[in-house]
């Protein structure tokens, strides 16, 4: 799903602030103790002509004359909080940030210096101070503050780039080294490539400079300064046509997105106008930075007029982060005001499904159906929800779809599944031949039906360790065998083996989307790791054919895995256990496994198994042992002997400081 979907319906895109132009608002200082008036604060200097209240002698003073009421309120609230807790760097620093936002540079610097003294080991205060000094044209002090921030965190690209920008004219070689380091840390940051282009230009290496400017524009096609610099060099080379194109683009351009500088975004979000917050949230969503987007959108909730929009965005963001409880809260608040928004109601219903609140989810789908009675896909999905909710109405939903579209794949699978899950095997057998017509082959239909059955049966389990009872599959296999569907019958006698085989076949064809869709249905019931093993073999075979293609596989799917628990678990398993050394990557395996573990509440044995393997691959065998011991303690009486044996074997490996290889 495109990330732009999260902001659908927003009509305006606003330009983020230019660095020196002050478009982004500037900042403010401190507030009076005692009876501060809503339109004034302590005077900034003896020359101030505005009304002033006596300031707390321990805090700097600020003139509030001329500030809008909303800005004054923000500053007053921040100042009172700082007065109440003057040793808290966060409270002091926030006042400094607001001072900077409202163009009160002197108190901004004073407050940020104080925050830096209160938290001498926190890089962000040196960074914020450096930006305030730079905006005040105190470049020498700004350089020293940037260097302090760089010493505290030598791997934060934005600090490196800003430092390089300031010293470039005086020390070109050091600036170039800094840009090159930033490029290794953040290769898609347009500011890095622009800086390298400037270094090359100053060294009279114009062809090299052109390459870097072009790279900057690949990362940010509307980067105005890069267009302008490139236009000048092309003009000098006599390429007036392309120079003119870039000159025009410069006029319509903007500064590049700020998404690769989370500290700057958090700073600028304090007291920001809602339009800016929406614009930056959109940029963050586009690149999948959901954590930071949530932080930005949360600031939007401070504006009553934007509260509903903030709730909608937060609902979607938490949904895609698999934080379903929070998603429900925000969706519920939003839908209480916009009950006719079926698109977001459907996400609300999906979140309820994830939390196994099937009755509530069914009610939400019925509400949506009243508004969209002709949506056959929605009608079929409502049937699946009815199945999950043990409702006898489930077959009716699928039949309504089939009456209107005889070969609807979802309904043809769902109807037979509904009969099987209510032990009506004979009716299921009679419906089977007609249902096959919706698919290209019986094998494809069988895989879809097996996947759907495993999904529903897995959801019905009270204990995630409990194996799926094979009775449904075996009884249906007997029915199919009597009906002369011998090959199909064999597929139902080994459902997970059938799914694993299909995953491998689709993987070999390069149809990973289809493979993953099936995996999503089956992964939680993957007794013995059969399906997960099939995906491992697919990727290992792909790597043997083309290492580049295998790496592309991970690049294509990692961002999806960040919001998809089953895929995160799958990729983590491959990264942790593959027999192909080039596919193993302990740090990435651990990151993905931890995402999956968080989403499943540290209770899913297969995910915990993956997490232990990732720790082992990373060399942390004590932690791997601890996790496997936790897995073995999860209601072991209901777990299959085969599954427990697997876990014990891996525990023994980790105790010997040996990683598992698949």
C-alpha positions as a printed NumPy array, in Angstrom:
array([[  0.   ,   0.   ,   0.   ],
       [  1.518,   3.365,  -0.958],
       [  2.373,   5.461,   2.049],
       [  0.638,   8.451,   0.466],
       [ -2.558,   6.553,   1.278],
       [ -2.096,   7.622,   4.882],
       [ -2.681,  11.265,   4.005],
       [ -5.368,  10.829,   1.38 ],
       [ -7.785,  13.69 ,   1.306],
       [ -5.293,  16.346,   2.371],
       [ -5.522,  19.129,  -0.18 ],
       [ -2.49 ,  21.292,   0.487],
       [  1.263,  20.68 ,   0.394],
       [  3.286,  23.383,   2.081],
       [  6.902,  24.225,   1.44 ],
       [  9.219,  23.357,   4.323],
       [ 11.398,  26.182,   5.591],
       [ 14.487,  27.404,   3.8  ],
       [ 17.521,  27.237,   6.024],
       [ 18.508,  30.876,   6.203],
       [ 15.377,  32.617,   5.003],
       [ 13.593,  32.161,   8.324],
       [ 10.452,  30.84 ,   6.586],
       [ 10.009,  28.335,   9.421],
       [  9.332,  30.871,  12.154],
       [ 12.016,  31.817,  14.679],
       [ 12.246,  31.347,  18.414],
       [ 11.607,  32.976,  21.745],
       [ 12.873,  33.157,  25.278],
       [ 11.533,  33.176,  28.788],
       [  8.406,  34.197,  30.613],
       [  7.658,  36.277,  33.645],
       [  7.143,  34.832,  37.048],
       [  4.117,  36.026,  38.922],
       [  1.27 ,  37.731,  37.025],
       [  2.453,  37.642,  33.392],
       [ -0.003,  39.202,  30.969],
       [ -1.052,  37.306,  27.877],
       [  0.565,  39.816,  25.516],
       [  3.816,  40.549,  27.306],
       [  6.858,  38.988,  28.908],
       [ 10.   ,  40.224,  30.624],
       [ 11.937,  42.764,  28.616],
       [ 14.799,  41.422,  26.549],
       [ 16.948,  44.468,  27.154],
       [ 16.846,  47.868,  28.8  ],
       [ 16.087,  49.364,  25.41 ],
       [ 12.876,  47.403,  25.02 ],
       [  9.842,  49.633,  24.613],
       [  7.197,  46.997,  25.298],
       [  5.432,  46.341,  28.601],
       [  7.326,  43.897,  30.794],
       [  6.86 ,  41.951,  33.995],
       [  9.634,  41.293,  36.456],
       [ 11.448,  38.13 ,  35.391],
       [ 12.673,  35.273,  37.53 ],
       [ 16.259,  36.404,  38.141],
       [ 17.585,  32.93 ,  37.329],
       [ 16.089,  32.878,  33.837],
       [ 16.783,  35.143,  30.85 ],
       [ 14.157,  37.702,  29.87 ],
       [ 12.268,  38.259,  26.625],
       [ 10.2  ,  41.043,  25.106],
       [  6.822,  39.728,  23.951],
       [  5.577,  42.916,  22.336],
       [  3.924,  42.267,  18.996],
       [  3.736,  38.489,  19.265],
       [  0.438,  36.889,  18.221],
       [ -1.721,  35.627,  21.067],
       [ -1.146,  31.949,  20.214],
       [  2.641,  32.397,  20.149],
       [  2.504,  34.252,  23.443],
       [  0.471,  31.455,  25.001],
       [  2.948,  28.804,  23.838],
       [  5.847,  30.752,  25.269],
       [  4.117,  31.49 ,  28.551],
       [  3.279,  27.83 ,  29.082],
       [  6.844,  26.758,  28.307],
       [  8.338,  29.425,  30.532],
       [  6.125,  28.531,  33.49 ],
       [  7.171,  24.902,  33.102],
       [ 10.826,  25.969,  33.078],
       [ 10.331,  28.126,  36.173],
       [  8.754,  25.197,  37.983],
       [ 11.642,  22.88 ,  37.099],
       [ 14.709,  25.016,  36.283],
       [ 17.131,  22.086,  36.442],
       [ 15.291,  20.146,  33.734],
       [ 17.119,  20.562,  30.391],
       [ 14.011,  19.577,  28.419],
       [ 11.94 ,  22.37 ,  29.975],
       [ 14.731,  24.938,  29.63 ],
       [ 15.544,  23.828,  26.103],
       [ 11.939,  24.087,  24.952],
       [ 11.865,  27.75 ,  25.93 ],
       [ 15.058,  28.267,  23.923],
       [ 13.543,  26.541,  20.921],
       [ 10.465,  28.756,  21.069],
       [ 12.679,  31.822,  21.403],
       [ 14.471,  30.811,  18.224],
       [ 11.182,  30.17 ,  16.454],
       [  9.907,  33.657,  17.293],
       [ 13.159,  35.435,  16.261],
       [ 14.377,  36.173,  19.773],
       [ 17.941,  35.058,  19.141],
       [ 19.655,  36.336,  22.301],
       [ 17.421,  34.539,  24.842],
       [ 17.298,  31.538,  22.502],
       [ 21.063,  31.161,  22.757],
       [ 20.979,  31.778,  26.515],
       [ 18.375,  29.105,  27.159],
       [ 20.011,  26.563,  24.844],
       [ 23.398,  27.176,  26.464],
       [ 21.771,  26.515,  29.818],
       [ 20.19 ,  23.288,  28.533],
       [ 23.586,  22.19 ,  27.22 ],
       [ 25.158,  22.84 ,  30.637],
       [ 22.394,  20.915,  32.4  ],
       [ 22.827,  17.926,  30.062],
       [ 26.504,  18.004,  29.041],
       [ 26.382,  14.537,  27.486],
       [ 23.317,  15.094,  25.292],
       [ 24.339,  15.889,  21.743],
       [ 21.029,  17.454,  20.77 ],
       [ 21.504,  20.557,  22.934],
       [ 24.865,  21.325,  21.348],
       [ 23.252,  20.783,  17.962],
       [ 20.31 ,  23.077,  18.693],
       [ 22.67 ,  25.687,  20.152],
       [ 24.853,  25.517,  17.04 ],
       [ 21.857,  26.179,  14.781],
       [ 20.776,  29.142,  16.931],
       [ 24.296,  30.599,  16.791],
       [ 24.445,  30.071,  13.041],
       [ 21.12 ,  31.843,  12.532],
       [ 22.531,  34.726,  14.607],
       [ 25.605,  34.883,  12.313],
       [ 27.916,  33.865,  15.157],
       [ 29.675,  31.448,  12.851],
       [ 32.834,  30.824,  14.903],
       [ 30.824,  29.853,  17.969],
       [ 28.471,  27.823,  15.789],
       [ 31.403,  25.829,  14.402],
       [ 32.595,  25.043,  17.925],
       [ 29.11 ,  23.927,  18.959],
       [ 28.798,  21.72 ,  15.867],
       [ 32.21 ,  20.216,  16.65 ],
       [ 31.061,  19.482,  20.201],
       [ 27.952,  17.769,  18.856],
       [ 30.098,  15.827,  16.37 ],
       [ 32.401,  14.597,  19.145],
       [ 29.395,  13.388,  21.126],
       [ 27.889,  11.547,  18.162],
       [ 30.265,  11.186,  15.191],
       [ 27.673,   9.225,  13.197],
       [ 24.809,  11.73 ,  12.999],
       [ 24.834,  12.826,   9.334],
       [ 22.992,  16.148,   9.723],
       [ 25.553,  17.478,  12.217],
       [ 28.376,  16.454,   9.887],
       [ 26.774,  18.177,   6.896],
       [ 26.024,  21.408,   8.758],
       [ 29.57 ,  21.521,  10.129],
       [ 30.991,  20.904,   6.658],
       [ 28.764,  23.639,   5.211],
       [ 30.151,  26.182,   7.679],
       [ 33.847,  25.351,   7.29 ],
       [ 33.794,  24.706,   3.528],
       [ 35.081,  28.137,   2.496],
       [ 37.921,  28.109,   5.053],
       [ 38.963,  24.441,   5.014],
       [ 37.849,  22.796,   1.807],
       [ 39.708,  19.541,   2.405],
       [ 38.234,  18.947,   5.868],
       [ 34.777,  19.775,   4.559],
       [ 35.166,  17.243,   1.755],
       [ 36.226,  14.538,   4.219],
       [ 33.179,  15.311,   6.347],
       [ 30.811,  15.156,   3.365],
       [ 32.31 ,  11.828,   2.319],
       [ 31.718,  10.428,   5.791],
       [ 28.146,  11.721,   5.75 ],
       [ 27.65 ,  10.064,   2.354],
       [ 28.683,   6.713,   3.823],
       [ 26.147,   7.149,   6.635],
       [ 23.285,   8.631,   4.611],
       [ 23.845,   7.93 ,   0.903],
       [ 20.439,   9.305,  -0.131],
       [ 20.739,  12.676,   1.596],
       [ 20.664,  15.351,  -1.143],
       [ 22.491,  17.868,   1.06 ],
       [ 25.49 ,  15.547,   1.219],
       [ 25.778,  15.308,  -2.557],
       [ 25.231,  19.039,  -2.936],
       [ 28.086,  19.659,  -0.496],
       [ 30.381,  17.322,  -2.418],
       [ 29.407,  19.176,  -5.584],
       [ 30.324,  22.484,  -3.979],
       [ 33.713,  21.085,  -2.952],
       [ 34.373,  19.882,  -6.484],
       [ 33.297,  23.243,  -7.912],
       [ 35.633,  25.14 ,  -5.595],
       [ 38.447,  22.849,  -6.71 ],
       [ 37.599,  23.689, -10.338],
       [ 36.535,  20.074, -10.967],
       [ 33.395,  21.055, -12.811],
       [ 32.586,  17.672, -14.373],
       [ 32.792,  16.05 , -10.942],
       [ 30.652,  18.825,  -9.475],
       [ 27.991,  18.264, -12.139],
       [ 27.831,  14.563, -11.222],
       [ 27.29 ,  15.388,  -7.547],
       [ 24.61 ,  17.996,  -8.277],
       [ 22.825,  15.479, -10.486],
       [ 23.032,  12.918,  -7.681],
       [ 21.527,  15.456,  -5.292],
       [ 18.65 ,  15.951,  -7.721],
       [ 18.109,  12.2  ,  -7.983],
       [ 17.538,  12.211,  -4.222],
       [ 15.463,  15.426,  -4.224],
       [ 14.206,  16.383,  -7.717],
       [ 12.975,  19.822,  -6.575],
       [ 16.172,  20.845,  -4.741],
       [ 16.365,  24.515,  -5.809],
       [ 20.01 ,  25.201,  -4.916],
       [ 21.17 ,  22.091,  -6.767],
       [ 19.25 ,  23.184,  -9.869],
       [ 20.786,  26.656,  -9.644],
       [ 24.347,  25.407,  -9.197],
       [ 23.958,  22.913, -12.019],
       [ 22.518,  25.588, -14.322],
       [ 25.579,  27.812, -13.824],
       [ 28.034,  25.017, -14.63 ],
       [ 26.079,  23.915, -17.686],
       [ 25.928,  27.519, -18.879],
       [ 29.708,  27.745, -18.505],
       [ 30.062,  24.604, -20.63 ],
       [ 27.903,  26.121, -23.347],
       [ 24.917,  23.839, -22.729],
       [ 22.379,  26.644, -22.667],
       [ 19.354,  24.454, -23.306],
       [ 19.816,  22.287, -20.21 ],
       [ 21.046,  25.276, -18.228],
       [ 17.751,  27.007, -18.981],
       [ 15.783,  23.949, -17.895],
       [ 17.551,  23.916, -14.528],
       [ 17.189,  27.681, -14.133],
       [ 13.429,  27.333, -14.534],
       [ 13.423,  24.374, -12.127],
       [ 15.307,  26.463,  -9.572],
       [ 12.542,  29.084,  -9.62 ],
       [  9.927,  26.439,  -8.906],
       [ 12.09 ,  24.452,  -6.496],
       [ 12.371,  24.194,  -2.747],
       [ 14.727,  23.038,  -0.057],
       [ 15.002,  19.234,   0.117],
       [ 12.857,  17.286,   2.592],
       [ 14.034,  17.347,   6.195],
       [ 13.195,  13.715,   6.858],
       [ 16.776,  12.608,   7.415],
       [ 17.304,  14.853,  10.432],
       [ 15.026,  13.61 ,  13.243],
       [ 16.481,  15.957,  15.867],
       [ 15.774,  18.966,  13.665],
       [ 12.241,  17.739,  13.004],
       [ 11.519,  17.24 ,  16.703],
       [ 12.86 ,  20.702,  17.427],
       [ 10.873,  22.366,  14.658],
       [  7.692,  20.528,  15.667],
       [  7.542,  22.388,  18.972],
       [  4.986,  25.129,  18.49 ],
       [  4.969,  24.643,  14.71 ],
       [  2.046,  25.705,  12.567],
       [ -0.272,  22.823,  11.599],
       [  0.447,  23.242,   7.886],
       [  4.146,  22.625,   8.473],
       [  3.391,  19.619,  10.646],
       [  1.182,  18.114,   7.944],
       [  3.805,  18.681,   5.267],
       [  6.62 ,  17.094,   7.244],
       [  4.384,  14.208,   8.323],
       [  3.671,  13.542,   4.647],
       [  7.386,  13.472,   3.851],
       [  8.077,  11.113,   6.745],
       [  5.251,   8.78 ,   5.763],
       [  6.531,   8.69 ,   2.189],
       [  9.84 ,   7.22 ,   3.379],
       [  8.314,   4.936,   6.024],
       [  9.567,   6.9  ,   9.063],
       [  6.471,   6.115,  11.11 ],
       [  7.989,   6.7  ,  14.568],
       [  8.975,  10.252,  13.738],
       [  5.728,  10.867,  11.86 ],
       [  3.791,   9.921,  14.998],
       [  5.823,  12.432,  16.99 ],
       [  5.081,  15.172,  14.462],
       [  1.365,  14.403,  14.122],
       [  0.998,  14.282,  17.906],
       [  1.917,  17.978,  17.931],
       [ -1.016,  18.544,  15.57 ],
       [ -3.412,  17.446,  18.323],
       [ -2.688,  20.705,  20.146],
       [ -4.769,  22.543,  17.535],
       [ -8.494,  21.845,  18.095],
       [ -9.31 ,  22.511,  14.442],
       [ -6.912,  19.747,  13.37 ],
       [ -7.721,  17.227,  16.101],
       [ -9.851,  15.012,  13.86 ],
       [ -7.224,  14.936,  11.128],
       [ -4.554,  14.119,  13.706],
       [ -6.636,  11.25 ,  15.093],
       [ -7.112,   9.838,  11.597],
       [ -3.391,   9.983,  10.815],
       [ -2.38 ,   8.586,  14.194],
       [ -4.846,   5.742,  13.778],
       [ -3.298,   4.824,  10.437],
       [  0.274,   5.24 ,  11.628],
       [ -0.23 ,   3.076,  14.7  ],
       [ -2.066,   0.537,  12.542],
       [  0.882,   0.206,  10.174],
       [  3.226,  -0.066,  13.165],
       [  1.094,  -2.945,  14.451],
       [  0.205,  -0.953,  17.593],
       [ -3.427,  -1.931,  17.407],
       [ -4.567,  -0.726,  20.827],
       [ -3.396,   2.803,  20.034],
       [ -4.8  ,   2.58 ,  16.509],
       [ -8.225,   1.673,  17.913],
       [ -8.199,   4.618,  20.294],
       [ -7.494,   7.181,  17.584],
       [ -9.813,   5.601,  15.006],
       [-12.623,   5.531,  17.553],
       [-12.154,   9.221,  18.349],
       [-12.042,  10.084,  14.658],
       [-15.061,   7.989,  13.644],
       [-17.142,   9.508,  16.429],
       [-17.02 ,  12.709,  14.359],
       [-16.845,  11.23 ,  10.84 ],
       [-18.976,   8.106,  10.978],
       [-19.324,   7.937,   7.195],
       [-15.608,   7.463,   6.479],
       [-15.748,   3.81 ,   5.408],
       [-12.108,   3.688,   4.384],
       [-10.886,   4.403,   7.899],
       [-13.67 ,   2.353,   9.46 ],
       [-12.348,  -0.637,   7.537],
       [ -8.88 ,  -0.106,   9.017],
       [-10.562,   0.181,  12.416],
       [-12.255,  -3.162,  11.768],
       [ -8.957,  -4.721,  10.677],
       [ -7.337,  -3.555,  13.909],
       [-10.161,  -5.206,  15.847],
       [ -9.499,  -8.415,  13.906],
       [ -5.808,  -8.294,  14.802],
       [ -6.817,  -8.089,  18.465],
       [ -9.243, -11.001,  17.976],
       [-12.237,  -8.846,  18.858],
       [-14.273, -10.566,  16.176],
       [-17.755,  -9.582,  17.315],
       [-16.874,  -5.879,  17.257],
       [-15.119,  -6.282,  13.902],
       [-18.208,  -7.955,  12.455],
       [-20.355,  -5.034,  13.583],
       [-18.028,  -2.576,  11.858],
       [-18.131,  -4.528,   8.586],
       [-21.928,  -4.545,   8.69 ],
       [-21.925,  -0.754,   9.049],
       [-19.646,  -0.425,   6.016],
       [-21.794,  -2.832,   3.995],
       [-24.837,  -0.609,   4.489],
       [-22.98 ,   2.133,   2.614],
       [-21.367,  -0.157,   0.021],
       [-23.819,  -3.009,  -0.626],
       [-22.442,  -3.665,  -4.129],
       [-18.808,  -4.085,  -3.062],
       [-18.374,  -7.838,  -3.595],
       [-14.847,  -7.98 ,  -2.181],
       [-16.104,  -6.311,   0.988],
       [-19.016,  -8.745,   1.144],
       [-16.625, -11.7  ,   0.87 ],
       [-14.362, -10.224,   3.559],
       [-17.392,  -9.826,   5.816],
       [-17.963, -13.552,   5.344],
       [-14.423, -14.28 ,   6.555],
       [-15.032, -12.109,   9.621],
       [-18.241, -14.053,  10.24 ],
       [-16.22 , -17.281,  10.077],
       [-13.741, -15.947,  12.605],
       [-16.68 , -14.967,  14.808],
       [-18.219, -18.489,  14.595],
       [-21.289, -16.97 ,  12.945],
       [-23.756, -19.199,  11.104],
       [-24.305, -16.315,   8.653],
       [-20.9  , -16.84 ,   7.023],
       [-22.113, -19.016,   4.083],
       [-24.835, -16.468,   3.282],
       [-22.288, -13.726,   2.618],
       [-20.307, -15.908,   0.208],
       [-23.468, -17.099,  -1.557],
       [-24.592, -13.49 ,  -2.087],
       [-21.301, -12.802,  -3.844],
       [-21.418, -15.937,  -6.012],
       [-24.968, -15.167,  -7.158],
       [-23.66 , -11.9  ,  -8.606],
       [-20.196, -13.123,  -9.68 ],
       [-20.003, -16.887, -10.096],
       [-16.202, -17.007, -10.306],
       [-15.331, -14.658,  -7.465],
       [-12.124, -16.264,  -6.038],
       [-12.539, -15.099,  -2.449],
       [-16.157, -16.186,  -2.233],
       [-15.476, -19.571,  -3.873],
       [-12.77 , -20.288,  -1.319],
       [-14.75 , -18.849,   1.592],
       [-17.938, -20.828,   0.895],
       [-16.214, -24.223,   0.918],
       [-14.215, -23.17 ,   3.982],
       [-17.461, -22.221,   5.749],
       [-18.956, -25.664,   5.099],
       [-15.79 , -27.441,   6.242],
       [-15.483, -25.4  ,   9.426],
       [-19.063, -26.329,  10.362],
       [-18.382, -30.036,   9.645],
       [-20.634, -30.063,   6.567],
       [-18.175, -32.112,   4.509],
       [-20.693, -33.47 ,   2.009],
       [-21.907, -29.988,   1.004],
       [-18.296, -28.857,   0.795],
       [-17.57 , -31.753,  -1.538],
       [-20.54 , -30.895,  -3.748],
       [-19.481, -27.223,  -3.921],
       [-15.862, -28.063,  -4.715],
       [-16.191, -28.63 ,  -8.534],
       [-17.941, -25.299,  -9.095],
       [-15.506, -23.469,  -6.839],
       [-12.556, -24.74 ,  -8.883],
       [-13.755, -22.726, -11.874],
       [-12.621, -19.493, -10.233],
       [ -8.97 , -20.592, -10.427],
       [ -6.528, -21.604, -13.151],
       [ -5.838, -25.   , -11.599],
       [ -7.08 , -27.265,  -8.771],
       [ -3.672, -26.926,  -7.121],
       [ -3.965, -23.135,  -6.931],
       [ -7.462, -23.399,  -5.453],
       [ -6.379, -26.022,  -2.927],
       [ -3.492, -23.861,  -1.72 ],
       [ -5.825, -20.895,  -1.223],
       [ -8.397, -23.008,   0.625],
       [ -5.762, -24.645,   2.826],
       [ -4.34 , -21.215,   3.627],
       [ -7.779, -19.884,   4.568],
       [ -8.534, -22.896,   6.759],
       [ -5.19 , -22.634,   8.544],
       [ -5.769, -18.923,   9.109],
       [ -9.203, -19.397,  10.688],
       [ -8.268, -22.494,  12.677],
       [ -5.145, -20.735,  13.929],
       [ -7.186, -17.721,  14.995],
       [ -9.603, -19.948,  16.905],
       [ -6.856, -21.422,  19.074],
       [ -6.636, -20.188,  22.638],
       [ -3.021, -21.361,  22.857],
       [ -0.561, -20.409,  20.073],
       [  1.499, -23.528,  20.843],
       [ -1.395, -25.873,  20.217],
       [ -1.026, -27.721,  16.888],
       [ -3.858, -27.509,  14.374],
       [ -6.044, -30.596,  14.549],
       [ -5.817, -32.336,  11.147],
       [ -9.379, -33.696,  11.257],
       [-10.903, -31.099,   8.92 ],
       [ -8.247, -31.719,   6.28 ],
       [ -8.293, -35.509,   6.542],
       [-12.098, -35.772,   6.378],
       [-12.246, -33.474,   3.366],
       [ -9.477, -35.496,   1.722],
       [-11.649, -38.61 ,   2.073],
       [-14.6  , -36.783,   0.489],
       [-12.436, -35.64 ,  -2.432],
       [-10.974, -39.104,  -2.917],
       [-14.474, -40.553,  -3.197],
       [-15.275, -37.866,  -5.77 ],
       [-12.316, -38.856,  -7.982],
       [-10.123, -35.923,  -6.952],
       [ -7.225, -38.118,  -5.837],
       [ -4.462, -35.538,  -6.345],
       [ -6.384, -32.875,  -4.473],
       [ -7.059, -35.343,  -1.663],
       [ -3.313, -35.86 ,  -1.209],
       [ -2.787, -32.133,  -0.922],
       [ -5.247, -31.914,   1.987],
       [ -3.591, -34.832,   3.78 ],
       [ -0.41 , -32.749,   4.076],
       [ -1.646, -29.133,   4.195],
       [  1.57 , -27.466,   5.353],
       [  3.611, -29.492,   2.888],
       [  1.255, -28.346,   0.129],
       [  1.656, -24.72 ,   1.159],
       [  5.44 , -25.068,   1.376],
       [  5.546, -26.56 ,  -2.102],
       [  3.449, -23.719,  -3.489],
       [  5.682, -21.15 ,  -1.799],
       [  8.736, -22.696,  -3.434],
       [  7.101, -22.842,  -6.851],
       [  5.939, -19.234,  -6.715],
       [  9.319, -18.194,  -5.377],
       [ 11.106, -19.847,  -8.277],
       [  8.805, -17.955, -10.637],
       [  9.672, -14.716,  -8.851],
       [  6.1  , -14.233,  -7.623],
       [  7.052, -13.329,  -4.06 ],
       [  3.868, -11.336,  -3.468],
       [  1.784, -14.473,  -3.96 ],
       [  4.149, -16.523,  -1.818],
       [  4.014, -13.997,   1.01 ],
       [  0.233, -13.768,   0.882],
       [  0.032, -17.502,   1.494],
       [  2.692, -17.313,   4.193],
       [  0.659, -14.687,   6.04 ],
       [ -2.21 , -17.154,   6.356],
       [ -0.051, -20.055,   7.479],
       [  2.932, -18.759,   9.416],
       [  1.268, -18.879,  12.84 ],
       [  0.291, -22.51 ,  12.282],
       [  3.62 , -23.481,  10.696],
       [  4.122, -26.644,  12.709],
       [  7.725, -27.747,  12.277],
       [  8.74 , -24.581,  10.413],
       [  7.824, -26.18 ,   7.072],
       [  6.648, -22.973,   5.382],
       [  9.433, -20.858,   6.821],
       [ 11.937, -23.456,   5.64 ],
       [ 10.462, -23.348,   2.138],
       [ 10.992, -19.602,   1.948],
       [ 14.576, -20.033,   3.167],
       [ 15.249, -22.506,   0.377],
       [ 13.712, -20.18 ,  -2.19 ],
       [ 15.96 , -17.279,  -1.218],
       [ 19.051, -19.467,  -0.94 ],
       [ 18.404, -20.843,  -4.428],
       [ 17.867, -17.308,  -5.685],
       [ 21.202, -16.27 ,  -4.173],
       [ 23.032, -19.129,  -5.858],
       [ 21.593, -18.018,  -9.184],
       [ 22.227, -14.317,  -8.627],
       [ 23.619, -12.74 ,  -5.472],
       [ 22.468,  -9.36 ,  -6.767],
       [ 18.895, -10.596,  -7.186],
       [ 18.897, -11.978,  -3.639],
       [ 20.042,  -8.66 ,  -2.215],
       [ 17.367,  -6.905,  -4.261],
       [ 14.841,  -9.299,  -2.724],
       [ 15.776,  -8.033,   0.734],
       [ 15.764,  -4.388,  -0.36 ],
       [ 12.32 ,  -4.766,  -1.914],
       [ 10.776,  -6.453,   1.108],
       [ 12.484,  -4.997,   4.165],
       [ 10.309,  -1.867,   4.334],
       [  7.196,  -3.994,   3.978],
       [  8.514,  -6.267,   6.725],
       [  8.76 ,  -3.295,   9.06 ],
       [  4.939,  -3.285,   9.13 ],
       [  4.202,  -6.96 ,   8.474],
       [  4.887,  -9.338,  11.34 ],
       [  4.936, -12.568,   9.347],
       [  7.266, -11.157,   6.702],
       [  9.534,  -9.619,   9.347],
       [  9.769, -13.008,  11.044],
       [ 10.468, -14.709,   7.719],
       [ 13.237, -12.334,   6.64 ],
       [ 14.783, -12.387,  10.112],
       [ 14.888, -16.189,  10.005],
       [ 16.688, -16.195,   6.656],
       [ 19.118, -13.488,   7.78 ],
       [ 19.891, -15.427,  10.958],
       [ 20.043, -19.052,   9.814],
       [ 20.792, -19.269,   6.082],
       [ 23.533, -21.697,   5.111],
       [ 24.587, -19.084,   2.539],
       [ 26.989, -16.851,   4.482],
       [ 26.324, -13.874,   2.207],
       [ 22.636, -13.929,   3.16 ],
       [ 23.267, -13.864,   6.902],
       [ 23.264, -10.487,   8.603],
       [ 22.981, -10.652,  12.362],
       [ 22.141,  -7.012,  13.063],
       [ 19.338,  -6.905,  10.483],
       [ 18.027, -10.292,  11.628],
       [ 17.879,  -9.016,  15.189],
       [ 16.143,  -5.779,  14.187],
       [ 13.425,  -7.579,  12.226],
       [ 12.975, -10.295,  14.845],
       [ 12.563,  -7.683,  17.566],
       [  9.9  ,  -5.927,  15.473],
       [  7.997,  -9.184,  15.073],
       [  8.412, -10.009,  18.761],
       [  7.07 ,  -6.615,  19.817],
       [  4.049,  -7.022,  17.539],
       [  3.258, -10.469,  18.973],
       [  3.686,  -9.483,  22.607],
       [  6.684, -11.76 ,  23.305],
       [  4.315, -14.748,  23.256],
       [  4.6  , -16.308,  19.799],
       [  6.901, -19.355,  19.947],
       [  7.906, -19.252,  16.278],
       [  8.819, -15.574,  16.524],
       [ 10.743, -16.183,  19.745],
       [ 12.538, -19.045,  18.009],
       [ 13.594, -16.586,  15.3  ],
       [ 14.639, -13.997,  17.88 ],
       [ 16.864, -16.537,  19.612],
       [ 18.435, -17.484,  16.273],
       [ 19.103, -13.803,  15.56 ],
       [ 20.815, -13.336,  18.922],
       [ 22.911, -16.43 ,  18.254],
       [ 23.925, -15.154,  14.806],
       [ 24.897, -11.856,  16.473],
       [ 27.078, -13.748,  18.965],
       [ 24.884, -13.157,  22.02 ],
       [ 24.477, -16.812,  22.983],
       [ 23.449, -16.185,  26.631],
       [ 20.451, -14.178,  25.402],
       [ 19.638, -16.84 ,  22.788],
       [ 19.674, -19.495,  25.522],
       [ 17.453, -17.38 ,  27.772],
       [ 14.852, -16.89 ,  25.03 ],
       [ 14.752, -20.573,  24.087],
       [ 14.22 , -21.421,  27.75 ],
       [ 11.296, -18.973,  27.768],
       [  9.868, -20.677,  24.678],
       [ 10.089, -24.083,  26.319],
       [  8.205, -22.763,  29.343],
       [  5.216, -21.524,  27.291],
       [  2.432, -23.993,  28.14 ],
       [  4.53 , -26.909,  27.016],
       [  1.807, -29.44 ,  27.776],
       [ -0.192, -28.341,  24.734],
       [  2.747, -28.172,  22.328],
       [  3.513, -30.962,  19.896],
       [  6.456, -33.222,  20.619],
       [  7.976, -32.383,  17.235],
       [  7.928, -28.677,  17.884],
       [  9.342, -29.01 ,  21.381],
       [ 12.084, -31.298,  20.09 ],
       [ 13.106, -28.631,  17.585],
       [ 13.308, -26.015,  20.303],
       [ 15.391, -28.282,  22.558],
       [ 17.815, -29.042,  19.732],
       [ 18.414, -25.362,  19.121],
       [ 18.758, -24.654,  22.838],
       [ 21.498, -27.285,  22.979],
       [ 23.282, -25.601,  20.059],
       [ 23.191, -22.185,  21.702],
       [ 24.44 , -23.594,  24.997],
       [ 27.475, -24.825,  23.037],
       [ 27.869, -21.334,  21.515],
       [ 26.94 , -22.567,  18.064],
       [ 24.443, -20.849,  15.746],
       [ 21.718, -22.76 ,  13.928],
       [ 22.05 , -23.181,  10.163],
       [ 19.194, -24.068,   7.871]])
